[in-house]
Amino acid sequence: MHVGIIMNGVTGRMGLNQHLRRSICALMQQGGVIVPRPLLVGRNAAKLEAISKECGGLPFTTDLDTALADPGYSIYFDAQTTDRRAEAVRKAIAAGKHIYCEKPVAEDLNTALELYRLAKAAGVKHGVVQDKLWLPGLMKLKTLRDLGFFGKILSVRGEFGYWVFEGDVVTPQRPSWNYRKEDGGGIIIDMLCHWRYVLDEVFAPVKAVSCLGAISIPERRDEQGKPYACTADDSAYATFELDGGIIAHFNSSWCVRVRRDDLLTLQVDGTKGSAVAGLRDCWIQPYGATPRPVWNPDIPSPLNFYDGWQKVPEQETFDNAFKRQWELFLRHVVQDEPFRWDLLQAAKGVQLAEAGLESWRKRAWVDIPPIH
């Protein structure tokens, strides 16, 4: 069965690499019962034409309204910049399209909830990208949790980020809008949406947040090499209180140099054992293999603390995380299979990001009440 998908925002980094190239085009080449048939939408006709040629001559247009009016396309996907997403999703819902979109789904909670309620009232199916749930490292953590490896989970510590070049000497590897608040940028609105679903699904629901943001680099250069003032936070230091007394702390920064196992690492400590997971690999240290360090700063440490960790073996085959969720959503639309990562879950991510910004502004803890 061929399924028409309007793909808006494929000229951007995520839309092109993760969603079109590594997910939809991969599914087209893979074949199977459900085969996607994309229509590329964007604002730059020249870029769309080049992408179309690369992908075998896919149809494209710069006119979203015309695309939405085409009954041959039943799904609308949005990977635009955050500030453009809500308006386009509203149009797609009004046109009767099923919705699948990147996060954050909106810049504020009220708008995110509005989109959820509009989609629900219209009777269209809807979902949000929550890709990190299908990362091999996080899936191994979930398996350890389900096996009871940790005992009682005490804490989760996340380190995320890397150095994004300013653009004056070395070309930046992220688009400039990420660092302008007026264009929907900021690491808090971006990453706290991720941490919400990671914490909720892998560990326990989030109850409260304390967050401090920073604009560490005040000026960068855009895609044309012109300097601009950075108005959005590029670093965030957040502590979360979870159900069951678990404390989680995540450092997120585009101004940090990496000296750890991966660009994202999570350390989970429990009464029976601990684990450290990156994007793909995971290492464990059970209670019985835990060393007995003794504090003595006057001599070199007799212990190599990496020696006491065991790598979790590969027990299954892992596909691209974005592609795996795309397959689930397509089966949800075509075969009515369950899909719980809907626009309400998207709103929960925006809720936490909004609370993080409020916490930074007030320099206070902010509770996270349930939303429905």
C-alpha positions, 0 to 999 in steps of 0.5 A: 500500500502506497501512503502519500506523505507531505514532508514540510521542512526537508531542506533543514538538517533534521528533515533531510538527513534523519527523516527523508534520507535515513527514514522515508527513502530507506523505507521506499528502498526496503519495500514491504506492505506499506510504502511511503510516497513523499511530496517535498515541501519547502520555501527554497525551490532550488534546494527542493529540486536538488533534493528531489534529484538526489532521491530519484525525482520526488515531486516537490512544491513551495505551495503548502496550501496546494499540497494540503488540498491534494487528496492523494496525500493523507499524512502531513509531516512537519520538520520546519523551525519551531516558530512555523510549526503550529500554523502549518499543523493547524492547516493540515488538521483542517485539511483532514490530514493525519499529523506527524511532526518534530518536537517541540510541537509549539513554543508554548503549552497552550498552543501545543494543547490546542493542536492536540485538541484540534486533532482529536476533534477532527478525528485524525491520527497524530504523533510526535517524533520521540526518537531517543526512545529507539536509541540502542543505548536507551533501549538497553537501559529499559531492558535492565530496568525491566529485569530489575537490575538496578533495584531501587533507582536512586538517580539519573545523570545526563550529559549532553552536548558538544562545541558548536563553532561560532562561524568566524573561523570554523563553519558552524554545524548547527543552523543559526536560528537555534540561537535566536529566541525570536526564531524559536531557538534555545536549548531549553525548548529543544532539549527539555522536550527530549528529556521529558519523554526519556524520563517519563518512559525509561524511569518515572514521570517528572514531578518538578523541575529546577533549571538554570539557562545561559547564553554562553556565546553572545555573538555568532555568525549566520549562514552568510557569515554575518554576525548576529546577537545570540538571544536564545539560551545555548546551555541548560542545567536542570534538576528533575524530581521524579515519582518514587523519589528519583532525582535526575540531573541533565547538563545540556550545552552547545558550548562544551567539549566532549570528554566522555563516551558519547555526545549523550551519556546517561548514568543510572545508579540503583541500590543493586547496580549502576549503568552508563549508556551512550547512544548505542552502547551500555556498560553495567556495574552490579553491586557485587562488582562495585569497588571499595574506593578510599579517599586519599588525595595524597597518592595516585588512585590504585583503582582504574574506575573503568575496569569494573564495568562490563559492556552489555552485549548486543542481544538484538538488531537496532535500526535507525531510531527515526526510521523505527518510529516512522514505521510504527506511525505508518502502521498506526495510520494504515493498519490502526496499530497502537501508537501512544506518542501522540500530540498530548505527549508532545504537549508534555514536552512543551510543558516541561520546557516552559516550566524550565524557562519559568524556573530560570526566570524565577530562580525557583522550583516549578511543579509539573501538574498532570495534563489531559 
